[in-house]
Amino acid sequence: MSAAWREHLHSDGDGRMRISKHGSMLTDAVLISDERHMDAHSDDRSPEQLCNTAGIPGIVGDAWAMADWHFGYGFPIGGVVATDVNAGELGGAISPGGVGFDINCGVRLCSLDVEISDIEPKSLVGALANQIPAGATSKGGVQLDETTMASVLSEGAKAAIDIGWGESEDLLAIESNGLLESMERNVGERAQKRGMKALGTLGSGNHFLELQVVDRIEKSGCSECIRLERRSSDRDDSHRVKRTRSSGM
């Protein structure tokens, strides 16, 4: 694949690289990166995908690639583009590929007020593995039936509270209280069946749960602690939803 974008690549300040508008691009493309990383980067496809997104009708401002950018589906993973819905006769583009296959993918960081010497890491990791199912199967996860799945789709996080998977206060810490408005919630049968197995697990792909230890305090007033971070989403379900909606456009 051509790497013509490299001819238009230059530094745009600390931790930022810019690809100037060229070819079919309507605006510049900016990547959170540096010259050393870009020179060593062996896969030219991701920046080329970003350049392609810079040609989307109605684009507003530059096309951006966040620090985790890598090769994706049309859009690079980590790509961010804004479009004006009133641009031109047809309006700005709405791209399912831009929304991504990881709908509602989230990250949570939990702090534990303990010292590393207070725990036995292997025992803790074993306990986490027993309590938190991974993968996209229902093994060790939450067993959902069709009725419960329908409630999850229509009520969002509130359904989880009603079932007993959380507390009402949790909704206050979630965007839009865990339920975004939409005109329809028509999710196909295949997507629902896949979601019934994946919900309640870490999922698959690059989802993870890891322990992190704070070994250096940059700002006074911060206490040393162990942090537990997870990244998860129902990728199977969102993948099917995205494919279904793309085929209907």
C-alpha positions in Angstrom: 0.0 0.0 0.0 1.3 3.5 -0.9 2.7 5.6 1.9 2.3 9.0 0.1 1.3 10.6 3.3 4.9 10.4 4.6 5.8 13.1 2.1 3.4 15.4 3.9 4.3 14.4 7.4 5.9 16.9 9.8 6.1 17.6 13.6 3.4 19.8 15.0 4.8 20.2 18.5 5.5 17.9 21.4 3.7 14.6 20.9 1.9 15.6 17.8 2.5 14.9 14.1 0.6 16.5 11.3 -0.1 15.2 7.8 -0.8 18.2 5.5 -3.8 18.2 3.3 -3.1 16.5 -0.1 -4.9 14.5 -2.7 -8.6 13.9 -1.8 -8.1 15.2 1.8 -10.4 18.2 2.7 -8.4 19.0 5.8 -5.1 18.1 7.7 -4.7 14.9 9.7 -3.1 15.0 13.2 -1.7 12.0 15.1 -0.8 11.9 18.8 2.7 10.6 18.2 6.3 11.8 17.7 9.0 11.5 15.0 10.8 8.6 16.6 7.6 6.5 16.8 6.5 7.5 13.2 10.0 6.6 11.8 9.9 3.2 13.6 6.3 2.5 12.8 6.2 -0.5 10.4 2.5 -0.3 9.5 1.6 2.6 7.1 -2.0 1.6 6.8 -3.3 3.4 9.9 -2.1 6.9 8.9 -3.4 6.2 5.4 -6.8 5.4 6.9 -6.7 8.6 8.8 -6.0 10.5 5.6 -9.0 8.9 4.0 -11.2 10.0 6.8 -10.0 13.6 6.2 -11.9 13.4 2.9 -15.3 12.7 4.5 -18.0 15.1 3.3 -18.8 17.8 5.8 -15.7 17.3 8.0 -15.1 20.0 10.5 -11.6 20.7 11.7 -8.8 18.3 11.4 -9.0 14.5 11.4 -7.4 13.2 14.6 -5.8 10.0 15.7 -5.6 9.5 19.5 -2.6 7.9 21.2 -3.9 4.4 20.9 -4.3 4.6 17.1 -3.9 1.5 15.0 -5.3 -0.2 11.9 -9.1 -0.5 11.9 -12.2 -0.9 9.8 -12.3 2.0 7.4 -11.5 4.4 10.2 -8.3 3.8 12.2 -9.0 2.6 15.7 -8.6 5.8 17.8 -9.6 8.0 14.9 -11.8 11.1 15.7 -13.7 13.1 13.0 -16.5 15.6 13.4 -18.9 16.4 10.6 -21.5 19.1 10.1 -25.0 17.6 9.6 -25.9 20.8 7.6 -22.9 20.6 5.2 -24.0 20.7 1.6 -27.2 19.4 0.0 -27.0 16.0 1.6 -25.4 17.1 4.9 -22.3 15.7 6.6 -21.5 12.0 6.6 -22.5 9.7 9.4 -20.1 6.8 9.3 -20.8 3.5 11.2 -17.1 2.8 10.7 -16.4 5.9 12.7 -18.7 4.9 15.5 -16.8 1.6 15.5 -17.3 -2.0 16.3 -16.8 -1.3 20.0 -20.0 0.5 20.8 -20.1 1.6 24.5 -16.6 0.3 25.1 -15.5 1.6 28.4 -12.7 1.9 30.9 -12.9 2.0 34.7 -10.1 2.7 37.1 -10.5 1.6 40.7 -8.2 2.6 43.6 -7.5 0.3 46.5 -6.2 1.8 49.7 -3.6 -0.8 50.4 0.2 -1.2 50.1 1.7 -3.8 47.7 3.2 -5.5 50.7 -0.4 -6.1 52.1 -1.3 -8.5 49.3 -0.1 -11.7 47.6 -0.3 -10.8 43.9 -0.8 -14.4 42.6 -3.6 -15.0 45.0 -5.3 -11.8 44.1 -5.0 -12.4 40.4 -6.4 -15.9 40.9 -9.4 -14.5 42.8 -10.0 -11.9 40.1 -9.9 -14.6 37.4 -12.5 -16.7 39.3 -14.8 -13.8 39.9 -14.5 -11.9 36.6 -15.2 -13.9 33.5 -13.3 -13.2 30.3 -14.0 -14.1 26.7 -17.2 -13.9 24.7 -18.9 -17.0 26.0 -21.3 -17.2 28.9 -19.0 -19.4 30.9 -18.7 -17.9 34.3 -20.6 -14.8 33.3 -24.1 -13.7 33.6 -26.9 -16.0 32.4 -29.5 -13.9 30.4 -32.8 -15.0 29.0 -34.6 -13.2 26.1 -36.8 -11.2 28.5 -33.8 -9.9 30.5 -31.9 -9.1 27.4 -34.8 -7.1 26.1 -34.8 -5.1 29.4 -31.1 -4.4 29.0 -31.6 -3.1 25.5 -34.6 -0.9 26.4 -33.6 0.4 29.8 -29.8 0.3 29.7 -27.9 0.4 33.0 -31.2 0.7 35.0 -32.0 -2.9 34.0 -28.8 -4.1 35.6 -29.7 -2.3 38.8 -33.2 -3.8 38.8 -31.7 -7.3 38.3 -29.3 -6.7 41.3 -26.0 -6.2 39.5 -25.5 -2.7 41.0 -26.8 0.1 43.2 -29.0 3.0 42.2 -26.2 5.4 43.0 -24.1 3.9 40.2 -26.4 5.5 37.6 -25.3 8.9 38.8 -21.7 8.1 37.8 -22.7 7.0 34.3 -23.1 9.2 31.2 -26.8 10.0 30.7 -27.5 7.7 33.7 -26.7 4.7 31.5 -29.4 5.2 28.9 -29.0 7.3 25.7 -32.1 8.4 23.8 -32.7 6.9 20.4 -35.5 6.7 17.9 -35.5 2.9 17.9 -34.0 0.0 19.7 -34.4 -2.6 16.9 -31.6 -5.0 17.5 -31.5 -8.1 15.4 -32.0 -11.6 16.8 -28.5 -12.7 16.0 -27.0 -9.7 17.8 -29.2 -10.4 20.8 -28.1 -14.0 21.0 -24.4 -13.1 20.9 -25.0 -10.3 23.5 -26.7 -12.8 25.8 -23.4 -14.7 26.0 -21.0 -11.7 26.1 -22.7 -9.4 28.6 -21.3 -9.6 32.1 -17.8 -10.6 30.8 -14.7 -8.7 29.9 -15.3 -9.6 26.3 -12.5 -10.5 23.9 -10.1 -8.7 21.6 -7.8 -6.2 23.4 -10.0 -6.0 26.5 -8.1 -6.5 29.8 -8.0 -6.2 33.5 -4.7 -5.4 35.1 -3.2 -4.4 38.4 -1.1 -1.3 38.5 1.1 -0.1 41.4 1.9 3.6 42.0 5.7 3.6 42.6 6.2 7.4 42.3 4.1 10.3 43.4 4.3 13.3 41.0 2.1 15.6 43.0 2.0 16.0 46.8 -1.2 15.0 48.5 -1.6 11.8 46.4 -1.4 8.7 48.5 0.3 5.5 47.2 -2.2 2.8 46.3 -2.8 -0.1 44.0 -5.0 0.5 41.0 -7.2 -1.9 39.2 -8.1 -1.0 35.7 -10.3 -2.7 33.2 -11.4 -2.1 29.6 -14.5 -4.0 28.3 -17.4 -3.9 26.0 -19.8 -6.3 24.3 -17.8 -6.4 21.1 -19.8 -9.3 19.6 -23.1 -7.5 20.0 -21.8 -4.1 18.8 -20.0 -5.8 15.9 -23.3 -7.3 14.7 -25.3 -4.1 15.3 -22.8 -2.1 13.2 -22.8 -4.6 10.4 -26.6 -4.7 10.3 -26.9 -0.9 10.3 -24.2 -0.6 7.6 -26.0 -3.0 5.3 -29.1 -0.9 5.6 -27.6 2.4 4.6 
